[in-house]
């Protein structure tokens, strides 16, 4: 791409101002107040959208609203909303008794202090099998809440372990949409990308396990919890959901099956119909803010893209990074910036892919390496975004668990971020492999 082409796609950096406003309001005020629940994420996004509407004076307000509405016309958004509702109802109908049964069964086999470590390993396995990080968090998140509630282990640590493990599979699974997007756009085989990716992810996963082991052996705040005999009937919905996820059934279908099983079992155990329906409604209500955030993020991304914000990101990366190592870091920076703007790593990969391919051809980077970098940095940023779908799923599970009395207090997305050991270590590993290419697989693209 020559200078003339660069000039043509220079875009409009000011179109990205709304996302900056959001980050300053949500994170900045959260730090000032010492409580990230003081500033509602919904209010912060509304303020960002207001900024977007005040920009671009040559376009009427009605036209701007139409632009934002077009961004919502995406089946992925509809799917996310359905899964949010299903996961909320699933957690709501199971309630505290089912959570206690899960904790009792779990702690019958392992010491309580190893809960975070096992949550990470289980999440890695389930996410790789399911190919979806959000589905993994929807399934394992409530279990993390119950274990934290009954053992006293830091909830942010437990949920951070689940999110980290979920991003492991999101990045490596053969059926993950990010893997498909990265390999398809770069024209390489999935197995080759997996091999390239695996040797970068392995050190991050191993070091994460070591860190969680250190937390386990040095932890002094674990309650002396003696597990009771679990009610095996109440475990059936969890088992169905886990098995369905492992064999690769669509997560929405899996959650519906779990809801149906839980409904029947509760009736058979003598729980009144009205009480069961009420708990289902409470679980769904706990997801309303989550759904609003999803809608607002999508609207904001749509208007920033339309007015050239994303083109400005493309221009900046192409202009800044030079050389083979710089090209790899540039591809990582590009997809990361796209993900911050869109809060969707699959969309970020697809949008960054053409420029990434151009960079790889210019600097002699193999297509396999390029696909790996796109997927890795997309997963890293997506996993740590406080307004990304994965973190929203995690916080929603916490909200429902708190409403059901499973946990004593709430934990925000920003409080979970310091415990996301795997995503941060994956980024470090990717940068090291960029500077020392001999550590990876040498394969011609």
C-alpha positions in Angstrom: 0.0 0.0 0.0 1.6 3.3 -1.1 1.3 6.8 0.4 -1.5 7.7 -1.9 -3.6 4.8 -0.7 -2.7 5.6 2.9 -4.0 9.1 2.4 -7.2 7.8 1.0 -8.0 5.7 4.0 -6.8 8.2 6.6 -10.2 8.3 8.1 -11.3 10.5 11.0 -9.6 10.1 14.3 -12.2 12.3 16.1 -14.8 9.7 15.4 -13.2 7.6 18.1 -13.7 10.3 20.7 -16.9 8.7 22.2 -15.1 5.5 23.2 -12.5 7.7 25.0 -15.3 9.6 26.8 -16.7 6.3 27.9 -13.4 5.0 29.3 -12.7 8.2 31.2 -16.1 8.3 32.7 -16.5 4.6 33.6 -12.9 3.8 34.7 -11.9 7.3 35.8 -14.9 7.9 38.1 -14.7 4.3 39.4 -11.2 5.0 40.5 -12.1 8.3 42.1 -15.1 6.9 43.9 -13.3 3.7 44.8 -16.4 1.8 43.6 -17.0 0.8 40.0 -20.8 0.4 40.7 -21.2 4.1 41.4 -21.0 4.9 37.7 -23.4 2.8 35.8 -21.9 1.4 32.6 -25.2 2.2 30.9 -25.0 5.9 31.8 -21.4 6.0 30.7 -22.3 4.5 27.3 -25.2 6.9 26.9 -22.8 9.8 27.5 -20.5 8.4 24.8 -23.4 8.1 22.4 -24.5 11.7 23.2 -20.9 12.8 22.2 -21.2 10.8 19.0 -24.5 12.5 18.2 -23.1 15.9 18.8 -20.3 15.3 16.4 -20.6 15.3 12.6 -22.9 18.3 12.3 -23.5 17.8 8.6 -25.6 14.7 9.5 -29.0 15.1 11.1 -29.9 13.4 14.4 -32.4 11.1 12.6 -29.7 10.0 10.2 -27.3 9.3 13.0 -29.9 7.1 14.8 -30.5 5.2 11.6 -26.7 4.6 11.3 -26.7 3.2 14.8 -29.8 1.1 14.2 -28.1 -0.6 11.2 -25.4 -1.8 13.5 -28.0 -3.7 15.5 -29.1 -5.7 12.4 -26.7 -8.5 13.1 -27.7 -12.1 14.0 -24.8 -12.2 16.5 -26.4 -9.5 18.6 -29.7 -11.4 18.6 -27.9 -14.6 19.5 -26.1 -12.9 22.4 -29.3 -11.5 23.8 -31.0 -14.9 23.7 -28.1 -16.5 25.4 -28.0 -13.7 28.1 -31.7 -14.4 28.9 -31.3 -18.1 28.9 -28.3 -18.1 31.1 -30.0 -15.7 33.5 -33.1 -17.9 33.7 -30.9 -21.0 34.1 -29.0 -19.5 37.1 -32.2 -18.1 38.6 -34.2 -21.3 38.5 -31.3 -23.3 40.1 -30.9 -20.9 42.9 -28.9 -21.2 46.1 -29.7 -24.9 46.8 -28.4 -26.1 43.5 -25.3 -23.9 43.9 -24.7 -25.5 47.3 -25.0 -29.0 45.8 -22.4 -28.1 43.1 -20.0 -26.7 45.7 -20.5 -29.8 47.9 -19.8 -32.2 45.0 -16.8 -30.1 43.8 -15.2 -29.9 47.3 -15.7 -33.6 47.9 -12.9 -34.3 45.5 -10.5 -31.4 45.9 -9.3 -29.1 48.7 -11.2 -25.8 48.7 -8.0 -23.8 48.3 -7.5 -25.2 44.8 -10.8 -24.0 43.5 -9.5 -21.2 41.3 -6.9 -23.5 39.7 -9.5 -26.2 38.9 -11.9 -23.6 37.6 -9.2 -22.4 35.1 -8.4 -25.9 33.9 -12.1 -26.9 33.5 -12.8 -23.6 31.7 -9.8 -24.3 29.3 -11.2 -27.7 28.5 -14.8 -26.7 28.1 -14.1 -23.6 26.0 -11.8 -25.6 23.6 -14.6 -28.2 23.2 -17.4 -25.6 22.8 -15.5 -23.1 20.8 -17.2 -20.2 22.6 -15.8 -18.2 25.5 -19.2 -16.6 26.3 -20.9 -20.0 26.5 -18.1 -21.3 28.8 -18.6 -18.3 31.2 -22.3 -18.8 31.1 -21.9 -22.4 32.1 -19.0 -22.2 34.6 -19.5 -18.7 35.9 -22.4 -19.7 38.3 -20.2 -22.5 39.6 -17.4 -20.1 40.3 -19.8 -17.9 42.3 -21.0 -20.8 44.4 -17.5 -22.0 45.2 -16.4 -18.5 46.2 -19.6 -18.0 48.3 -19.1 -21.2 50.2 -15.3 -21.2 50.6 -14.6 -17.5 51.0 -12.1 -17.5 48.2 -11.7 -14.2 46.4 -14.6 -14.0 43.9 -12.6 -11.9 41.5 -9.9 -14.5 41.5 -12.4 -17.3 40.8 -14.2 -15.4 38.0 -10.9 -14.2 36.6 -9.8 -17.9 36.3 -13.0 -18.8 34.5 -12.7 -15.8 32.0 -9.0 -16.6 31.4 -9.7 -20.3 30.8 -12.6 -19.3 28.5 -10.3 -17.2 26.4 -7.9 -20.1 26.1 -10.4 -22.1 24.1 -11.7 -19.0 22.3 -8.2 -18.6 20.9 -7.3 -22.3 20.2 -10.5 -24.2 19.5 -11.0 -25.4 15.9 -14.7 -24.5 16.0 -14.2 -21.0 17.5 -15.6 -18.2 15.3 -12.3 -16.3 15.8 -10.2 -19.2 14.6 -12.4 -19.6 11.5 -12.3 -15.8 10.8 -8.5 -15.6 11.2 -7.6 -18.7 9.1 -10.2 -18.0 6.4 -9.1 -14.4 5.9 -5.4 -15.2 5.8 -5.8 -18.4 3.7 -4.1 -20.9 6.0 -5.1 -24.3 7.4 -6.6 -24.5 10.9 -4.2 -27.2 12.0 -1.2 -25.0 11.0 -2.6 -22.0 12.8 -3.2 -24.2 15.9 0.4 -25.4 16.0 1.7 -21.9 15.6 -0.7 -20.6 18.2 -0.3 -23.5 20.7 3.4 -22.9 21.3 2.6 -19.3 22.1 -0.3 -20.1 24.4 1.3 -23.0 26.2 3.8 -20.9 28.3 1.1 -18.5 29.2 -1.2 -21.4 30.4 1.6 -23.1 32.3 2.7 -19.9 34.1 -1.0 -19.2 34.9 -1.3 -22.6 36.5 1.9 -21.9 38.6 0.5 -18.6 39.7 -2.8 -20.2 40.8 -0.9 -22.9 42.6 1.0 -20.2 44.5 -2.3 -18.5 45.4 -3.7 -21.8 46.6 -0.7 -22.7 48.8 -0.4 -19.2 50.3 -4.1 -18.5 50.8 -5.2 -18.0 54.4 -8.8 -16.8 53.8 -10.4 -20.1 52.8 -13.3 -21.0 55.0 -13.3 -24.3 56.9 -16.1 -25.6 54.7 -17.1 -29.2 55.2 -19.1 -30.4 52.2 -22.4 -32.1 52.8 -23.8 -34.9 50.7 -24.9 -33.1 47.5 -28.5 -33.4 46.3 -27.7 -35.4 43.1 -31.0 -34.4 41.5 -30.1 -30.7 41.7 -26.8 -31.5 39.9 -28.5 -33.0 36.8 -29.1 -29.6 35.0 -25.4 -28.7 35.5 -24.3 -32.0 34.2 -26.5 -31.8 31.1 -25.2 -28.3 30.3 -21.6 -29.3 30.7 -22.0 -32.5 28.6 -23.8 -30.5 25.9 -21.1 -27.9 25.9 -18.3 -30.5 25.7 -19.8 -32.3 22.7 -20.3 -29.0 20.9 -24.1 -28.4 21.0 -25.1 -24.8 20.5 -24.9 -23.1 23.9 -28.4 -21.6 23.6 -29.9 -25.1 23.0 -27.8 -26.4 25.9 -29.1 -23.8 28.3 -32.7 -24.4 27.2 -32.2 -28.1 28.0 -30.8 -27.2 31.4 -33.7 -24.9 32.1 -36.2 -27.6 31.2 -34.5 -30.2 33.3 -34.3 -27.8 36.3 -38.0 -26.9 36.0 -39.0 -30.6 36.0 -36.7 -31.5 38.9 -37.8 -28.6 41.0 -41.5 -29.6 40.5 -40.7 -33.2 41.4 -38.9 -32.0 44.6 -42.1 -30.3 45.7 -41.2 -26.7 44.9 -44.4 -24.7 44.1 -44.9 -23.7 40.4 -45.3 -20.1 41.3 -42.0 -20.0 43.1 -40.2 -21.7 40.2 -41.7 -19.2 37.7 -40.7 -16.3 40.0 -37.1 -17.4 40.2 -37.0 -17.7 36.4 -38.2 -14.1 36.2 -35.7 -12.9 38.7 -32.9 -14.5 36.7 -34.1 -12.9 33.5 -34.4 -9.5 35.2 -30.8 -9.7 36.3 -29.8 -9.6 32.6 -31.5 -6.4 31.5 -28.5 -4.1 32.1 -26.3 -6.6 30.3 -28.6 -6.6 27.3 -28.7 -2.8 27.3 -24.9 -2.6 27.4 -24.7 -5.0 24.4 -27.1 -2.9 22.4 -25.4 0.4 23.3 -21.9 -0.9 22.5 -23.1 -2.1 19.1 -24.8 1.3 18.3 -21.7 3.2 19.3 -19.4 1.0 17.2 -21.7 1.5 14.2 -21.6 5.3 14.3 -17.8 5.4 14.9 -17.2 3.0 12.0 -19.5 5.0 9.7 -17.7 8.3 10.3 -14.2 7.0 9.7 -13.0 6.1 13.1 -11.9 2.6 12.2 -10.2 3.8 9.0 -8.1 6.2 11.2 -7.0 3.2 13.2 -5.9 1.3 10.0 -4.0 4.4 8.8 -2.2 4.8 12.1 -1.0 1.2 12.3 0.2 1.1 8.7 2.1 4.4 9.2 3.7 3.5 12.5 5.1 0.0 12.4 7.9 -1.0 10.1 10.0 -4.1 9.6 9.2 -7.8 10.3 8.9 -7.5 14.0 7.2 -4.2 13.8 4.8 -5.7 11.2 3.8 -8.4 13.7 3.4 -5.9 16.5 1.5 -3.6 14.1 -1.0 -6.4 13.3 -1.4 -7.1 17.0 -2.0 -3.3 17.7 -4.4 -3.1 14.8 -6.7 -5.9 15.8 -6.4 -4.8 19.5 -7.5 -1.2 18.6 -10.4 -2.6 16.5 -11.5 -4.8 19.4 -11.4 -1.8 21.8 -13.6 0.1 19.4 -16.1 -2.8 18.6 -15.9 -4.9 21.7 -16.2 -8.0 19.4 -13.0 -9.9 18.6 -14.5 -11.7 15.6 -15.6 -8.5 14.0 -12.2 -6.9 14.9 -10.4 -9.8 13.1 -12.5 -9.6 10.0 -12.1 -5.8 9.8 -8.3 -5.9 10.4 -7.7 -8.9 8.1 -7.2 -7.1 4.8 -4.6 -4.7 6.2 -3.0 -7.5 8.2 -2.6 -9.5 5.0 -1.1 -6.5 3.2 1.4 -6.0 6.1 2.3 -9.7 6.2 3.0 -9.7 2.4 5.1 -6.6 2.6 7.2 -7.7 5.6 7.5 -11.4 4.8 5.3 -12.7 7.6 3.7 -16.1 7.0 0.0 -16.3 6.7 -0.1 -18.8 9.5 1.7 -16.4 11.8 -0.6 -13.5 10.8 -3.7 -15.6 11.5 -2.2 -16.5 14.9 -1.4 -12.9 15.8 -4.9 -11.7 14.8 -6.6 -14.4 16.9 -4.2 -14.0 19.9 -4.5 -10.2 20.3 -8.2 -10.3 19.5 -8.7 -12.8 22.4 -6.3 -10.9 24.7 -8.1 -7.6 24.4 -11.6 -9.1 24.3 -10.9 -11.0 27.5 -9.9 -7.9 29.5 -12.4 -5.3 28.2 -14.6 -4.3 31.0 -17.4 -3.8 28.5 -16.7 -6.8 26.4 -19.3 -9.6 26.1 -17.1 -12.0 28.2 -16.8 -9.7 31.1 -20.5 -8.8 30.9 -21.3 -12.5 31.1 -19.1 -12.8 34.2 -20.6 -9.8 35.9 -24.1 -10.9 35.1 -23.4 -14.3 36.7 -22.2 -12.5 39.8 -25.3 -10.2 39.8 -27.7 -13.2 39.7 -25.7 -15.1 42.3 -25.8 -12.0 44.6 -29.5 -11.7 44.1 -30.0 -15.3 45.0 -27.9 -15.0 48.2 -25.1 -17.3 46.9 -22.4 -14.6 47.4 -22.3 -11.8 50.1 -21.3 -8.9 47.8 -20.9 -7.8 44.2 -17.6 -7.6 42.2 -17.2 -5.3 39.2 -15.5 -6.1 35.9 -12.6 -3.7 36.8 -12.0 -5.7 40.0 -11.7 -8.9 38.0 -9.2 -7.6 35.5 -6.1 -7.8 37.8 -6.8 -11.6 38.1 -6.9 -12.2 34.4 -3.5 -13.8 34.4 -3.8 -15.9 31.3 -4.8 -13.1 28.8 -2.0 -10.8 30.0 0.6 -13.6 29.9 -0.6 -14.6 26.4 0.1 -11.1 25.2 3.6 -11.2 26.7 4.2 -14.5 25.1 3.1 -13.3 21.7 5.4 -10.2 21.9 8.4 -12.4 22.9 7.7 -14.8 20.0 7.6 -11.8 17.7 11.1 -10.7 18.7 12.4 -14.3 18.8 10.8 -16.0 15.8 13.1 -19.0 16.2 11.0 -20.0 19.3 8.0 -20.9 17.1 7.3 -23.1 14.1 9.2 -22.3 11.0 6.7 -22.8 8.2 6.4 -21.1 4.8 3.1 -19.3 4.3 
